[in-house]
Amino acid sequence: METVSVKLVMFKSDKENFFLSYCAATHDFASKGKTVEATIASAKVWLIQLLENRLAYKNLQDYGWEVSENSAKPPIFADEELVCLTEKIHSTKIKEPIIVTINVELPKAQKTL
């Protein structure tokens, strides 16, 4: 089974006791958690949902992915670009970004609609 990898940028919110994040490959800015691990888990759930629906919907293709029934290749971003995009989407300057790679096994694609 193919492994799909994307990078997630996280940072501790100044206003809340949460880690906020952004994944440029999936355009996910909703993942947050009280811990780094919880934030990663939240982002993984979204990534798997997108991968399962890679043929039924065009989201990933619109985000620059190359997808097929047996493959999903995300766009690649430099770390500096990832941090810049995260700052832009969250409208804040990030002092100590945490960049992690999320790896998931490519799930079976759902049937197209």
Rosetta blueprint (number, residue, H / E / L):
1 M L
2 E L
3 T E
4 V E
5 S E
6 V E
7 K E
8 L E
9 V E
10 M E
11 F E
12 K E
13 S L
14 D L
15 K L
16 E L
17 N L
18 F L
19 F E
20 L E
21 S E
22 Y E
23 C E
24 A L
25 A L
26 T L
27 H L
28 D E
29 F L
30 A L
31 S L
32 K E
33 G E
34 K L
35 T L
36 V H
37 E H
38 A H
39 T H
40 I H
41 A H
42 S H
43 A H
44 K H
45 V H
46 W H
47 L H
48 I H
49 Q H
50 L H
51 L H
52 E H
53 N L
54 R L
55 L L
56 A L
57 Y L
58 K L
59 N H
60 L H
61 Q H
62 D H
63 Y L
64 G L
65 W L
66 E E
67 V E
68 S E
69 E L
70 N L
71 S E
72 A E
73 K E
74 P L
75 P L
76 I L
77 F L
78 A L
79 D H
80 E H
81 E H
82 L H
83 V H
84 C H
85 L H
86 T H
87 E H
88 K H
89 I H
90 H H
91 S L
92 T L
93 K L
94 I L
95 K L
96 E L
97 P L
98 I E
99 I E
100 V E
101 T E
102 I E
103 N E
104 V E
105 E E
106 L L
107 P L
108 K L
109 A L
110 Q L
111 K L
112 T L
113 L L
